[in-house]
């Protein structure tokens, strides 16, 4: 089958013929209609996650998939041939930049009936990230205040809608050109990162969802109330993450060194910092599908590429500047 392959870290994607997926007992074979493109794909390509998420080359990237079930492992009970599904395949079973993929049935859900497959492909990774950050880790409650960085991005556009649904007061950082768009999604306050310092503009927040890291993460600790928390999805990873992920002792020491400064500052301020590396969940995707069909969540697709332009789609991650998600469709553009 046709796929786009990464042959070496930091290399470009190249189109190639690869073997058909091997279907496990609990796996579903999917004819891919569309695949979402994520910063995670670019970070893996660039080798940034090589230490905590090593892959053997050649590698087919792609962490978001939507399509049609065309085959079932012998142990699959929850799906039938012909079902339209969406999923974030688990690590080491990724590969959505291809014509077909085998995905564990625990990672899959039927697509929302109110949207098409391109929109469905935009959702899994970012919607699961938003859910796990705001609900599981953040325990966001009605009336609490949350800051969501990079509100116009893939995670941000979904997180704003989810936080508003949960009853929170939502502030976000973005360019002024996106202010009205983000207010329509549910943001109560849009801070222009080009002209305003969010650390000056707001304070006393319960939760921050940080997708930028670096200086933004350090400053985010300062806008929290005592006992508040930053959930970081860009890093640095923490010793708690290293333990949960089962990293070897050498990597554990490296992670401890990477996070020492931010954890020290958080402790000094009486706040918390947690690193989130989202996990696939078909069960959570079923809940997300219900939120989409009830009108709570609306996918935001900023750009669509044809399958032949997959390499260009991934390259566009570095440029940024688009709203929502970039999606690859198997239909030619």
Rosetta silent file (secondary structure, phi, psi, omega in degrees, C-alpha in Angstrom):
SEQUENCE: XXXXXXXXXXXXXXXXXXXXXXXXXXXXXXXXXXXXXXXXXXXXXXXXXXXXXXXXXXXXXXXXXXXXXXXXXXXXXXXXXXXXXXXXXXXXXXXXXXXXXXXXXXXXXXXXXXXXXXXXXXXXXXXXXXXXXXXXXXXXXXXXXXXXXXXXXXXXXXXXXXXXXXXXXXXXXXXXXXXXXXXXXXXXXXXXXXXXXXXXXXXXXXXXXXXXXXXXXXXXXXXXXXXXXXXXXXXXXXXXXXXXXXXXXXXXXXXXXXXXXXXXXXXXXXXXXXXXXXXXXXXXXXXXXXXXXXXXXXXXXXXXXXXXXXXXXXXXXXXXXXXXXXXXXXXXX
SCORE:     score description
SCORE:     0.000 S_00000001
   1 L     0.000  162.421  178.504    0.000    0.000    0.000 S_00000001
   2 E   -83.166  141.642  177.109    1.039    3.645   -0.364 S_00000001
   3 E  -155.453  162.926  172.356    2.349    5.495    2.680 S_00000001
   4 E  -105.286  126.473 -167.445    4.567    8.403    3.612 S_00000001
   5 E  -118.189  139.241  169.999    7.650    7.171    5.425 S_00000001
   6 E   -97.717  117.196 -176.085   10.251    8.785    7.668 S_00000001
   7 L   -89.511  -28.511  178.483   13.546    7.041    6.946 S_00000001
   8 L  -149.533  147.998  173.996   15.711    8.908    9.478 S_00000001
   9 L   -54.306  138.764  179.429   15.125   11.375   12.291 S_00000001
  10 L    75.079    1.353  176.842   15.145   14.972   10.977 S_00000001
  11 L   -84.946  175.520  177.508   14.617   13.724    7.423 S_00000001
  12 L   -90.008  154.296  173.699   11.746   14.536    5.073 S_00000001
  13 E   -71.840  140.264  177.387    8.752   12.263    4.532 S_00000001
  14 E  -129.007  143.090  178.339    8.918   10.255    1.302 S_00000001
  15 E   -77.631  137.159 -176.192    6.163    8.338   -0.431 S_00000001
  16 E  -152.432  163.521  170.705    6.811    4.601   -0.574 S_00000001
  17 E   -89.471  127.525  179.333    5.220    1.198   -0.944 S_00000001
  18 L  -127.391  165.085 -179.857    4.946   -0.534    2.428 S_00000001
  19 L   -67.448  152.281  174.640    3.528   -3.828    3.628 S_00000001
  20 L   -64.060  149.977 -179.986   -0.150   -4.097    4.504 S_00000001
  21 L   -61.581  142.716  172.294   -0.848   -3.801    8.256 S_00000001
  22 L   -85.254  126.373 -172.936   -0.711   -6.985   10.295 S_00000001
  23 L   -93.627  115.799  177.496   -4.069   -7.396   12.013 S_00000001
  24 L   -79.408  170.739 -176.066   -3.935   -8.436   15.658 S_00000001
  25 L   -59.007  -37.776 -177.292   -6.649  -10.370   17.495 S_00000001
  26 L  -105.242   21.201 -176.259   -8.123   -7.223   19.091 S_00000001
  27 E  -108.339  156.425  179.658   -7.431   -4.900   16.167 S_00000001
  28 E  -116.665  132.959  177.470   -9.627   -3.320   13.508 S_00000001
  29 E   -91.044  126.984 -172.939   -8.430   -2.762    9.936 S_00000001
  30 E  -118.927  130.684  167.356   -9.342    0.706    8.695 S_00000001
  31 E   -84.288  114.982 -171.050   -9.471    2.109    5.176 S_00000001
  32 E   -78.523  130.498  174.316   -8.262    5.621    5.878 S_00000001
  33 E   -99.583  -35.422 -178.436  -10.331    8.533    4.585 S_00000001
  34 E  -157.110  153.793 -179.645   -8.489   11.324    6.389 S_00000001
  35 E  -137.113  132.297  175.469   -5.645   11.829    8.860 S_00000001
  36 E   -78.674  150.135  176.956   -4.995   14.715   11.229 S_00000001
  37 E  -110.569  132.104 -173.928   -1.552   16.319   11.377 S_00000001
  38 L  -128.143  157.980  173.166   -0.197   17.199   14.814 S_00000001
  39 H   -57.412  -30.416  179.007    2.762   18.929   16.411 S_00000001
  40 H   -60.671  -38.728  176.811    3.558   15.508   17.871 S_00000001
  41 H   -59.789  -44.743 -179.353    4.238   14.200   14.352 S_00000001
  42 H   -68.096  -39.653  179.454    6.691   17.023   13.743 S_00000001
  43 H   -64.861  -38.647  177.034    8.372   16.602   17.146 S_00000001
  44 H   -67.547  -44.124  178.158    8.886   12.883   16.490 S_00000001
  45 H   -56.515  -42.473 -177.122   10.224   13.592   12.991 S_00000001
  46 L   -77.325   -5.669  178.493   12.673   16.110   14.430 S_00000001
  47 L    83.416   10.473 -175.432   13.846   13.625   17.073 S_00000001
  48 L   -69.948  -26.310 -179.237   12.671   15.761   20.000 S_00000001
  49 L  -107.262   15.197 -174.544   10.878   12.851   21.697 S_00000001
  50 L   -59.007  -34.127 -176.536   13.434   10.196   20.764 S_00000001
  51 L   -72.874  -37.187 -176.599   14.519    9.690   24.363 S_00000001
  52 L  -100.372  -15.383  179.750   11.050    9.133   25.825 S_00000001
  53 L  -143.531   72.436 -175.766    9.324    7.684   22.736 S_00000001
  54 L   -76.533  139.526  176.845   11.899    5.905   20.564 S_00000001
  55 L  -124.734  147.360  171.510   10.875    4.506   17.187 S_00000001
  56 L   -85.015  144.047  178.091   12.678    2.242   14.747 S_00000001
  57 L   -98.608  151.347   -1.277   13.072    3.526   11.208 S_00000001
  58 L   -73.280  155.074 -173.674   11.545    3.515    8.662 S_00000001
  59 E  -133.310  134.314  170.305    8.417    4.890   10.337 S_00000001
  60 E   -95.424  116.563  179.255    4.957    5.842    9.099 S_00000001
  61 L   -81.240 -178.980  177.287    3.796    8.822   11.150 S_00000001
  62 L   116.389  110.073 -174.715    0.220    9.947   11.780 S_00000001
  63 L  -108.988   -1.222  178.827   -1.603    9.987   15.135 S_00000001
  64 L  -128.200  133.191 -179.087   -5.173   10.842   14.017 S_00000001
  65 E  -142.282  144.209  168.944   -7.300    8.709   11.744 S_00000001
  66 E  -138.251  139.601 -178.225  -10.858    8.589   10.437 S_00000001
  67 E   178.764 -157.140 -173.729  -12.162    6.016    8.004 S_00000001
  68 E  -119.774  135.663  178.013  -14.154    2.843    7.425 S_00000001
  69 E   -69.803  125.338  178.955  -13.741   -0.572    9.037 S_00000001
  70 E  -121.826   -4.355  179.065  -12.805   -3.169    6.388 S_00000001
  71 E  -161.958  153.274 -176.199  -11.515   -6.009    8.574 S_00000001
  72 E  -132.184  135.445  170.144  -11.758   -7.385   12.100 S_00000001
  73 L   -66.828  160.721 -173.381   -9.401   -9.358   14.314 S_00000001
  74 L   -64.153  -22.097 -177.885  -10.828  -12.589   15.690 S_00000001
  75 L   -99.327    3.133 -177.193  -11.367  -11.078   19.152 S_00000001
  76 L   -78.308  131.835 -179.255  -13.121   -7.856   18.121 S_00000001
  77 L  -123.649  -19.676 -170.422  -16.715   -7.585   19.340 S_00000001
  78 L   -93.900   -2.865 -176.885  -17.581   -3.886   19.363 S_00000001
  79 L  -137.411  158.184  177.417  -17.341   -3.030   15.661 S_00000001
  80 L  -130.198  158.129  176.295  -18.506   -4.389   12.315 S_00000001
  81 L   -58.356  133.161 -178.501  -17.275   -4.020    8.746 S_00000001
  82 L   103.126  -16.239  177.826  -18.629   -0.790    7.313 S_00000001
  83 L   -63.358  140.498  171.317  -18.549    1.227   10.560 S_00000001
  84 E   -94.607  127.218 -172.172  -17.151    4.726   10.233 S_00000001
  85 E  -133.462  164.324  169.758  -14.675    5.318   13.051 S_00000001
  86 E  -138.248  154.999 -172.875  -12.085    7.744   14.377 S_00000001
  87 E  -163.713  156.162  163.223   -9.114    7.071   16.616 S_00000001
  88 L  -111.176   99.959 -178.472   -5.794    8.129   18.042 S_00000001
  89 L   -59.137  147.932 -179.110   -3.798    4.889   17.617 S_00000001
  90 L   -67.626  157.880  179.671   -1.626    3.950   20.574 S_00000001
  91 L   -56.492  144.167 -177.529    2.097    4.638   20.538 S_00000001
  92 L    71.729    4.395  170.039    4.159    2.196   18.465 S_00000001
  93 L  -130.400   20.777  177.359    1.010    1.395   16.432 S_00000001
  94 L   -71.454  178.848  178.680    0.688    4.803   14.767 S_00000001
  95 L   139.597   40.307 -175.789    0.744    5.169   10.985 S_00000001
  96 L   -79.173  -10.026  177.771   -2.174    7.245    9.712 S_00000001
  97 L   -86.226   59.291 -176.066   -0.181    8.703    6.806 S_00000001
  98 E  -156.549  176.373 -179.712   -1.056    5.632    4.750 S_00000001
  99 L   -78.884  -31.798 -178.589   -3.945    4.005    2.934 S_00000001
 100 E  -142.545  158.032  179.766   -4.780    1.536    5.714 S_00000001
 101 E  -152.965  146.648  173.806   -4.008    1.005    9.381 S_00000001
 102 E  -103.717  126.683 -175.276   -4.702   -1.617   12.074 S_00000001
 103 E  -130.083  137.544  176.731   -5.831   -0.077   15.394 S_00000001
 104 E   -59.210  135.678 -176.112   -6.678   -1.699   18.725 S_00000001
 105 H   -62.106  -21.082  178.585  -10.437   -1.636   19.242 S_00000001
 106 H   -71.590  -14.718 -178.398   -9.929   -0.004   22.672 S_00000001
 107 H   -97.691    0.467 -167.476   -8.609    3.110   20.911 S_00000001
 108 E  -113.261  149.423  170.053  -11.540    3.463   18.499 S_00000001
 109 E  -142.328  157.038  173.779  -14.988    5.046   18.532 S_00000001
 110 E   -69.713  143.783 -176.247  -17.678    5.532   15.922 S_00000001
 111 L   -68.550  153.109  171.658  -17.501    8.976   14.365 S_00000001
 112 L   -57.866  141.715 -176.392  -19.986   11.696   15.294 S_00000001
 113 L   -78.883  -14.080 -173.762  -22.940   11.526   12.891 S_00000001
 114 L   -92.149   -1.517 -178.135  -23.102   15.300   12.483 S_00000001
 115 L  -131.388  165.244  178.917  -19.684   15.815   10.852 S_00000001
 116 L   -89.921  178.072 -174.245  -17.736   14.412    7.911 S_00000001
 117 H   -72.388  -27.607  175.040  -14.630   12.248    8.056 S_00000001
 118 H   -65.134  -45.632  177.403  -12.229   15.135    7.435 S_00000001
 119 H   -64.289  -40.304  179.993  -13.633   16.927   10.478 S_00000001
 120 H   -62.381  -38.146 -179.399  -13.593   13.682   12.474 S_00000001
 121 H   -66.734  -20.283 -179.624   -9.915   13.138   11.653 S_00000001
 122 L   -77.453  -12.482 -165.753   -9.093   16.522   13.162 S_00000001
 123 L   -94.186  -43.418 -161.635  -10.356   15.564   16.604 S_00000001
 124 H   -51.941  -57.966 -174.058   -8.846   12.537   18.358 S_00000001
 125 H   -65.136  -45.343 -175.805   -5.462   13.726   19.648 S_00000001
 126 H   -72.400  -36.931  179.834   -6.463   17.315   20.434 S_00000001
 127 H   -70.446  -39.830  175.927   -9.842   16.439   21.933 S_00000001
 128 H   -64.865  -39.437  177.330   -8.349   13.688   24.096 S_00000001
 129 H   -61.178  -47.803  179.978   -5.607   16.083   25.184 S_00000001
 130 H   -61.505  -43.170 -179.243   -8.144   18.742   26.148 S_00000001
 131 H   -63.865  -47.980 -176.390  -10.300   16.213   28.017 S_00000001
 132 H   -69.259  -30.852  178.125   -7.426   14.644   29.908 S_00000001
 133 H   -75.223  -48.341 -172.517   -5.937   18.039   30.806 S_00000001
 134 H   -83.561  -36.927 -174.475   -9.107   19.838   31.882 S_00000001
 135 H   -95.100  -57.930 -175.899  -11.223   16.979   33.253 S_00000001
 136 H   -69.404  -52.720 -175.871   -8.884   14.188   34.386 S_00000001
 137 H   -85.782  -43.558 -172.733   -5.860   16.194   35.536 S_00000001
 138 L   -85.566  -20.734 -178.496   -7.312   19.655   36.080 S_00000001
 139 L    47.069   46.962 -174.954  -10.686   18.677   37.589 S_00000001
 140 L   -65.610  129.871 -174.660  -12.017   21.971   36.216 S_00000001
 141 L  -115.802  157.563  176.706  -15.168   23.069   38.016 S_00000001
 142 L   -55.194  135.659  178.338  -17.935   25.600   37.252 S_00000001
 143 L    88.442  -13.275  177.098  -16.865   29.109   38.150 S_00000001
 144 L   -76.018  164.709 -176.295  -13.140   28.360   38.115 S_00000001
 145 E  -114.339  129.788 -178.162  -10.761   30.346   35.929 S_00000001
 146 E  -129.338  138.365  173.039   -8.586   28.712   33.288 S_00000001
 147 E  -106.303  126.018  179.595   -5.953   30.119   30.953 S_00000001
 148 E  -116.908  112.824 -179.532   -5.506   28.260   27.672 S_00000001
 149 L   -76.240  154.243  177.651   -2.417   29.230   25.702 S_00000001
 150 L    53.299   55.555 -172.620   -2.386   29.305   21.881 S_00000001
 151 L   -61.845  -25.945 -177.933   -6.165   29.387   21.739 S_00000001
 152 L   -85.571   -3.118 -178.741   -6.395   29.385   17.944 S_00000001
 153 L   -81.582 -174.897 -176.544   -4.380   26.157   17.601 S_00000001
 154 H   -61.466  -52.106  177.998   -5.555   22.575   17.401 S_00000001
 155 H   -68.620  -43.364 -174.817   -5.679   21.884   21.135 S_00000001
 156 H   -59.291  -43.939 -176.849   -6.704   25.434   22.006 S_00000001
 157 H   -63.912  -35.090  177.863   -9.824   25.590   19.842 S_00000001
 158 H   -79.273  -40.901 -177.865  -11.208   22.409   21.401 S_00000001
 159 H   -63.261  -38.539  178.034  -10.043   23.192   24.950 S_00000001
 160 H   -60.240  -47.447 -178.945  -11.787   26.587   24.924 S_00000001
 161 H   -63.634  -41.544 -179.137  -15.087   24.983   23.939 S_00000001
 162 H   -67.583  -43.448 -179.807  -14.736   22.198   26.502 S_00000001
 163 H   -62.229  -39.369  178.485  -13.762   24.563   29.324 S_00000001
 164 H   -65.995  -40.005  177.037  -16.758   26.765   28.582 S_00000001
 165 H   -61.219  -34.471  179.714  -19.019   23.702   28.595 S_00000001
 166 L   -76.884   -6.026  175.382  -17.616   22.816   32.024 S_00000001
 167 L    93.487   14.154 -177.614  -18.701   26.237   33.299 S_00000001
 168 L   -85.641  159.688  166.241  -15.297   27.891   33.636 S_00000001
 169 E   -85.959  125.673 -169.402  -14.242   31.469   32.952 S_00000001
 170 E  -115.571  118.693  169.575  -11.889   31.087   29.976 S_00000001
 171 E  -107.806  150.637  179.418   -8.945   33.318   29.109 S_00000001
 172 E  -147.433  153.550  174.105   -6.693   32.554   26.165 S_00000001
 173 E  -101.955  138.013 -178.873   -3.601   33.920   24.440 S_00000001
 174 E  -170.817  175.860  173.657   -3.717   34.537   20.699 S_00000001
 175 L   -78.490  156.717 -178.376   -3.179   37.245   18.109 S_00000001
 176 H   -60.791  -29.810 -179.330   -5.682   40.092   17.981 S_00000001
 177 H   -64.957  -20.710 -179.913   -6.855   38.927   14.551 S_00000001
 178 H   -99.122    3.240 -173.188   -8.255   35.781   16.182 S_00000001
 179 H   -60.163  -50.975 -177.665  -10.011   37.515   19.079 S_00000001
 180 H   -63.728  -41.088  178.082  -13.549   37.532   17.647 S_00000001
 181 H   -58.665  -44.970 -177.544  -13.177   33.954   16.395 S_00000001
 182 H   -73.421  -32.617  174.010  -12.106   32.722   19.835 S_00000001
 183 H   -64.087  -37.278  176.660  -14.844   34.662   21.595 S_00000001
 184 H   -64.661  -30.442  177.340  -17.322   32.899   19.348 S_00000001
 185 H   -75.931  -19.515  178.696  -15.843   29.585   20.514 S_00000001
 186 L   131.341   -1.879 -179.941  -16.408   30.584   24.146 S_00000001
 187 L   -67.558  132.130  176.184  -13.375   32.570   25.307 S_00000001
 188 L   -84.336  -27.238 -176.424  -14.301   35.235   27.859 S_00000001
 189 E  -146.340  126.647  178.996  -10.989   37.052   27.539 S_00000001
 190 E  -114.284  119.535 -178.202   -8.476   37.076   24.673 S_00000001
 191 E  -101.327  118.512 -179.554   -4.974   38.333   25.495 S_00000001
 192 E   -72.883  107.464 -175.323   -2.987   39.516   22.469 S_00000001
 193 L   -67.053  -16.660 -179.034    0.368   37.846   22.986 S_00000001
 194 L   -79.661  -26.939 -174.543    2.014   40.307   20.590 S_00000001
 195 L  -122.954  -12.624 -176.405    1.167   43.411   22.622 S_00000001
 196 L  -122.732  148.866  173.176    0.216   42.208   26.109 S_00000001
 197 L   -99.455  110.104 -175.103    2.008   40.329   28.871 S_00000001
 198 H   -60.410  -27.341 -179.338   -0.489   37.786   30.156 S_00000001
 199 H   -68.126  -23.587  176.498    1.357   37.652   33.492 S_00000001
 200 H   -87.941  -34.830 -172.995    0.427   41.320   33.991 S_00000001
 201 H   -74.258  -32.391 -174.022   -3.097   41.039   32.598 S_00000001
 202 L  -134.316  160.608  176.429   -4.407   38.196   34.775 S_00000001
 203 L  -162.447  166.696  175.587   -3.841   36.574   38.172 S_00000001
 204 L    72.472   27.108 -177.049   -5.478   34.210   40.631 S_00000001
 205 E   -83.981  151.977 -179.191   -6.245   31.479   38.091 S_00000001
 206 E   -84.763  -31.690 -171.415   -7.073   27.912   39.045 S_00000001
 207 E  -152.122  143.889  172.273   -5.615   26.175   35.997 S_00000001
 208 E  -128.794  133.204  171.446   -3.385   26.804   32.979 S_00000001
 209 E  -105.479  111.153 -173.822   -3.167   24.582   29.908 S_00000001
 210 E  -110.815  120.351  178.045    0.244   25.269   28.381 S_00000001
 211 L  -111.066    9.571 -173.576    1.177   24.015   24.929 S_00000001
 212 L  -110.442  -36.187  179.217    4.189   26.300   24.444 S_00000001
 213 L    73.720 -167.156  175.264    6.658   25.515   27.232 S_00000001
 214 H    58.729 -135.138 -178.015    9.814   27.522   27.913 S_00000001
 215 H   -62.017  -35.747  179.878    9.338   31.096   29.133 S_00000001
 216 H   -61.569  -41.736  177.494    5.551   30.840   28.703 S_00000001
 217 H   -62.584  -46.986 -178.204    5.458   27.922   31.137 S_00000001
 218 H   -60.223  -43.069 -179.965    7.618   29.725   33.688 S_00000001
 219 H   -70.425  -30.660 -178.708    5.430   32.836   33.532 S_00000001
 220 H   -63.509  -32.739  177.733    2.247   30.764   33.709 S_00000001
 221 H   -58.626  -30.215 -175.914    3.149   29.577   37.195 S_00000001
 222 H   -80.319   -6.839  179.559    2.901   33.199   38.303 S_00000001
 223 H  -100.300    2.831 -177.428   -0.743   33.692   37.279 S_00000001
 224 E   -88.263  150.932  167.055   -2.047   30.883   39.486 S_00000001
 225 E   -73.677  160.906  173.585   -3.719   31.147   42.860 S_00000001
 226 E   -55.747  130.911 -177.395   -2.038   29.185   45.673 S_00000001
 227 E    89.521   -5.605  177.275   -2.793   25.536   44.997 S_00000001
 228 E   -72.274  176.341 -171.206   -3.416   26.160   41.301 S_00000001
 229 E  -146.322  140.924  168.046   -1.869   24.021   38.600 S_00000001
 230 E  -102.879  128.281  170.488   -0.241   24.210   35.167 S_00000001
 231 E  -102.991  115.282 -178.539   -0.790   21.242   32.877 S_00000001
 232 E  -103.636  132.197  178.366    2.001   21.254   30.293 S_00000001
 233 L  -111.858   -0.535  179.174    1.791   19.289   27.040 S_00000001
 234 L  -108.616  -11.031  177.831    5.004   20.611   25.512 S_00000001
 235 L   111.651  173.790    7.094    7.298   19.783   28.407 S_00000001
 236 L   -80.405  153.075  172.874    9.461   19.442   30.279 S_00000001
 237 L   -65.561  157.082 -175.295    8.514   15.921   31.387 S_00000001
 238 L  -114.428  165.323  174.891    8.583   15.315   35.132 S_00000001
 239 H   -57.584  -34.756  177.907    9.845   12.501   37.394 S_00000001
 240 H   -62.404  -40.636  176.741    6.210   11.488   37.933 S_00000001
 241 H   -65.184  -43.475 -178.974    5.829   11.056   34.166 S_00000001
 242 H   -58.735  -40.990  179.044    9.103    9.116   33.958 S_00000001
 243 H   -66.159  -45.921 -179.316    7.876    6.707   36.632 S_00000001
 244 H   -63.503  -37.846 -178.093    4.480    6.265   34.986 S_00000001
 245 H   -80.676   -8.905  179.770    6.073    5.738   31.570 S_00000001
 246 L    70.412   32.166  179.376    8.561    3.204   32.947 S_00000001
 247 L   -68.090  150.689 -178.098   11.611    5.086   31.669 S_00000001
 248 L   -68.924  163.006 -174.852   14.983    3.597   32.569 S_00000001
 249 H   -57.089  -36.866  179.838   16.965    5.091   35.500 S_00000001
 250 H   -63.788  -45.305  178.192   19.315    7.064   33.236 S_00000001
 251 H   -65.994  -35.518  177.876   16.368    8.702   31.468 S_00000001
 252 H   -59.871  -40.944  177.427   14.737    9.260   34.836 S_00000001
 253 H   -66.102  -39.329  178.992   17.764   11.267   35.958 S_00000001
 254 H   -64.525  -42.150  178.636   17.710   13.271   32.723 S_00000001
 255 H   -63.437  -42.530  178.716   14.020   14.046   33.152 S_00000001
 256 H   -58.606  -41.750  179.529   14.619   15.122   36.745 S_00000001
 257 H   -66.765  -40.245 -178.666   17.295   17.550   35.547 S_00000001
 258 H   -63.900  -36.196 -173.388   15.064   18.944   32.784 S_00000001
 259 H   -98.525   -2.307 -173.389   12.178   19.674   35.133 S_00000001
 260 H   -57.158  -45.217 -175.167   14.131   20.761   38.223 S_00000001
 261 H   -64.617  -47.423 -176.969   13.850   24.497   37.560 S_00000001
 262 H   -69.330  -37.005  178.746   10.117   24.592   36.848 S_00000001
 263 H   -69.267  -35.410  177.462    9.273   22.284   39.752 S_00000001
 264 H   -65.407  -43.591  179.204   11.417   24.365   42.106 S_00000001
 265 H   -65.526  -41.916  179.606    9.655   27.547   41.022 S_00000001
 266 H   -60.204  -44.549 -179.818    6.222   25.909   41.333 S_00000001
 267 H   -62.282  -42.167 -179.759    7.007   24.753   44.877 S_00000001
 268 H   -61.218  -36.842 -178.022    8.236   28.219   45.841 S_00000001
 269 H   -86.175   -6.965 -178.685    4.983   29.760   44.582 S_00000001
 270 L    73.829   32.189  179.750    2.798   27.126   46.225 S_00000001
 271 L  -126.882  178.851 -177.448    1.432   25.867   42.894 S_00000001
 272 E  -120.515  155.357  172.237    1.699   22.684   40.841 S_00000001
 273 E  -135.785  129.980  175.882    3.101   21.609   37.487 S_00000001
 274 E  -130.810  141.275  174.950    2.251   18.372   35.705 S_00000001
 275 E   -97.045  130.832 -179.672    3.369   17.087   32.317 S_00000001
 276 L  -114.147  121.671  168.157    0.672   15.421   30.222 S_00000001
 277 L  -114.141  102.416 -168.267    1.416   12.979   27.419 S_00000001
 278 L   -57.811  154.115 -178.855   -2.092   12.086   26.333 S_00000001
 279 L  -115.617  141.883  175.670   -3.259    8.485   26.144 S_00000001
 280 L   -62.620  147.315  177.704   -5.520    6.918   23.513 S_00000001
 281 L  -161.427  108.938  174.335   -9.039    6.090   24.690 S_00000001
 282 H   -64.974  -34.648  179.254  -11.953    4.876   22.643 S_00000001
 283 H   -62.383  -45.359  178.041  -14.202    5.345   25.664 S_00000001
 284 H   -67.143  -35.511  177.164  -13.318    9.022   25.925 S_00000001
 285 H   -64.172  -32.959  175.884  -13.728    9.437   22.159 S_00000001
 286 H   -63.212  -41.461  176.623  -17.283    8.119   22.470 S_00000001
 287 H   -64.957  -38.908  178.148  -17.986   10.870   24.990 S_00000001
 288 H   -65.349  -39.623  176.959  -16.358   13.427   22.696 S_00000001
 289 H   -60.103  -39.557  177.945  -18.533   12.228   19.795 S_00000001
 290 H   -64.546  -38.649  178.220  -21.611   12.845   21.944 S_00000001
 291 H   -66.401  -35.309  176.902  -20.404   16.370   22.715 S_00000001
 292 H   -67.147  -48.178 -176.995  -19.928   17.020   18.996 S_00000001
 293 H   -68.375  -22.478  177.397  -23.372   15.698   18.076 S_00000001
 294 L   -88.556   -2.280  177.217  -24.991   17.731   20.860 S_00000001
 295 L    88.962    4.662  179.980  -23.374   20.924   19.544 S_00000001
 296 L   -73.801  -43.127 -178.886  -20.980   21.445   22.462 S_00000001
 297 L  -114.577  133.708  175.949  -17.812   20.883   20.424 S_00000001
 298 L  -120.735  121.075  177.470  -17.239   22.040   16.840 S_00000001
 299 L   -62.505  145.063  176.776  -14.143   20.807   14.975 S_00000001
 300 L  -120.068  108.278  179.601  -11.973   23.562   13.523 S_00000001
 301 E  -106.666  113.423 -175.948  -10.156   22.532   10.337 S_00000001
 302 E   -88.094  -28.581 -176.071   -7.835   25.264    9.132 S_00000001
 303 E  -155.987  140.334  179.843   -6.220   23.570    6.142 S_00000001
 304 E  -124.197  130.826  177.174   -6.729   20.410    4.088 S_00000001
 305 E  -115.304  150.029  169.636   -4.058   18.712    1.974 S_00000001
 306 E   -75.082  162.349 -176.703   -4.378   15.836   -0.478 S_00000001
 307 H   -57.687  -37.431 -179.757   -2.542   12.599    0.292 S_00000001
 308 H   -63.971  -19.344 -179.208    0.166   13.403   -2.283 S_00000001
 309 H  -101.582   23.098 -177.759    0.936   16.572   -0.289 S_00000001
 310 H   -57.530  -42.481 -179.882    1.466   14.775    3.034 S_00000001
 311 H   -62.081  -41.179  178.317    5.091   15.918    3.322 S_00000001
 312 H   -66.208  -36.672  178.441    4.027   19.525    2.749 S_00000001
 313 H   -60.795  -43.108  178.946    1.262   19.150    5.331 S_00000001
 314 H   -68.074  -39.466  178.106    3.796   18.107    7.970 S_00000001
 315 H   -60.778  -30.677 -178.816    6.156   20.916    6.975 S_00000001
 316 H   -65.865  -17.608  178.032    3.318   23.386    7.554 S_00000001
 317 H   -62.046  -33.953 -178.765    3.462   22.553   11.280 S_00000001
 318 H   -71.153  -34.829 -177.389    6.658   24.587   11.575 S_00000001
 319 H   -71.036  -38.595 -179.461    5.140   27.664    9.928 S_00000001
 320 L    65.631 -161.084  175.075    2.086   27.780   12.193 S_00000001
 321 L    85.396   -1.615  179.483   -0.368   30.637   11.872 S_00000001
 322 L   -99.457  162.297  174.625   -3.426   28.589   10.931 S_00000001
 323 L   -90.192  136.606  173.438   -6.608   28.133   12.919 S_00000001
 324 L    68.932 -142.223 -171.034   -7.388   24.701   14.285 S_00000001
 325 E  -104.594  152.916  168.106   -6.098   21.540   12.680 S_00000001
 326 E   -98.267  135.694 -176.701   -4.433   20.550    9.434 S_00000001
 327 E  -130.613  141.752  174.621   -5.921   17.424    7.865 S_00000001
 328 E  -102.759  131.471  176.710   -4.811   15.128    5.036 S_00000001
 329 E  -111.789  143.720  178.441   -7.527   13.581    2.873 S_00000001
 330 L   -71.267  -17.241  173.119   -7.075   10.501    0.729 S_00000001
 331 L   -72.618  142.499 -179.112   -9.027   12.293   -1.994 S_00000001
 332 L   -74.151  137.256  179.786   -6.757   14.189   -4.327 S_00000001
 333 L   -94.421    0.000    0.000   -6.769   17.942   -3.888 S_00000001
